[in-house]
Amino acid sequence: MKKLYFLILAVLIMATVKFTLIDPHQSAFVNSNARYLLNSGGVGSGKTYSLVLRSLRLCLEFPGIKGLLGAQTMPLLRDTTMSEFEHLVPQQLIKSHNKATSTYIFKNGSTVLFRPFDDANKFKSLNLGFIGIEEMTDVKHEIFKMLRTRLRQKGVMHSLFGATNPGAFTNWVYREFFETPIEGSRVVTSVSRDNPFLPAAYLADLESLKISNPEYYSRMVEGIWGALEGVIYNLPMAQRVEHTTLPETYDDTIAGLDFGFDHPTALVVVGLRDPKYYVIDEIYKRQMSTADIITTVKESHKHYKFSTIYCDGARPEIIRDLQNAGLPAVSAEKEVFEGIMFVKGLVNAGRLVVSQNCHYTLREFDSYIWDQGSTVKEVPIKMNDDCMDALRYAFFTHLRNSVIVPRISTTGISYNRQYTPDSSADAINNLRMRYRHRV
C-alpha cells in the first residue's frame, strides 16, 4: 500500500512538473531514457532547472534510487543546482536533510548526494542509479570516466546526464557527445530565447550581441560549439592550478570588488607573493543588498585580512558603508584599456596564477572578449565580466606603480618597462588617451 501511495504521488507531481516545462528541450531532457544525456544550450535557457527535474523524476519513479549531483566546485554547485533543488522539490517528499554531508533522503527511500567533482578518487566506492553534472565542460574527463563506472545500483534505470554552455571543439564533452558519441548517448539542445521567463531587457542585451560580436552570440545565445574569436586573456592551463598547490602564506592579500544586483556582485581575492600573484578565492552572487555585501565581505576579510579592497568607484555610497563597517575599502582605478593591458602583461609573463576553485573567474577568463562591433576594438563585451572587472581593479590599482610587466603593443609584446603615470611617450599611454573608457 505504501509503495502504491508513492507511485500515485509521483504521478501527480510529475504531471504538475510537465505542465511547467519549457518545450521542446526541457520535456525531451526530463523524459528521456538515454543512459548518457547532455543538455547543451545558451545562457539562461533553463538547463539547471531541467537537471533538477530529471533528478526528481528518477527519485519518484524508482523508490530507493541513489543519485549524485555535482559540479567542479562546491560554491558553484551550491549557487546553482543545489539552490534550484531546494526551490523546486516539494518539502513533503523529503524525510531528512543532512547539511553536513549535503545529503537529501526522500520518504520513499531515494537519496540525493551533492558533491564537488574535484577528485575522481572520492567516488570509487559509490553504487549509483543516476549522476547529474552541472557545467559539464568544466569537469575533467577523468572525473567523467570514473563516474561512468559508478552506475551500478541494481533494480533502477541508470542515467548520467549533464548541462553545459557550449565550449571549443577540443573539449572532451564535444568529442564524447558530438564527434564520436558514446553508445547510448543523446544530446538535447536549447537556445536562450526558449525561456519565456527571462526579462525582456536581458534578452535584448543578448540579441544585441548578434551584431556586436557574432561569435560570442553564436556560442552563448544560440548554443553552437566552436572557438571564440578575440579572447582578451589567454590564460595557460599551467597557470590554472589545484587549490592545494597554492602557497600557504602571502606577502600581502588584497581584493577587488565589483558591485551588482541583477548581474552578480563579484569579489576576487588575490594573494601577493612576488614574483607571482595568485587568485585564491572568489564570491559571485546576484541580488545582494548593501547589507549582504557588507556581511559577506566582512566574513572574507576576517579570514584573509585584506590590506586593501579595491572597489567599483561607481558606487561611492557602498564604499562609504564598507568603510564605516571597518573595512579597508577604496575606490579603484577604472581605466579599462590600460588596466586590461596591465593584467594581460601579467598573464603573458606567467605571473598571474588562478586556483581551480575560482570557477567563475576561470569561466570569465575564457569568455572575456573584445567587442568587434565597436568603432574602437579595444573595448570588451560588457557581459559575464564581473570577475574580470574585480580582478582588474585589484591588480591594476595595487600594482601599476611598482611592478614591471611585459608591455603590450597593438602587434604583441614589445619590451619590459615599469609603468609610471607620466610616461606619455610610451605608445600604450598614447592609446590610453585615445581609449579612456569607463565601465
QUISULGI-V112983 format. One line per field, one symbol per residue. ss: DSSP state (H for helix, E for strand, L for the rest). Layout:
# QUISULGI-V112983
ss=???
This chain:
# QUISULGI-V112983
ss=LHHHHHHHHHHHHHHHHHHHLLLLHHHHHHHLLLLEEEEEELLLLLHHHHHHHHHHHHHHHLLLLEEEEEELLHHHHHHHHHHHHHHHLLHHHEEEEELLLLEEEELLLLEEEEEELLLHHHHLLLLELEEEEELHHHLLHHHHHHHHLLELLLLLLLEEEEEELLLLLLLHHHHHHHHLLLLLEEEEEELHHHLLLLLHHHHHHHHHHHHHLHHHHHHHLLLLLLLLLLELLLLLHHHEELHHHLLLLLLEEEEEEELLLLLLEEEEEEEEELLEEEEEEEEEELLLLHHHHHHHHHHHHHHHLLLEEEELLLLHHHHHHHHHLLLLEEELLLLHHHHHHHHHHHHHLLLEEEELLLHHHHHHHHHLEELLLLLLLLLELLLLLHHHHHHHHHHHHHHLLLLEEEEEELLEEEEEEELLLLLLLLHHHHHHHHLLLLL
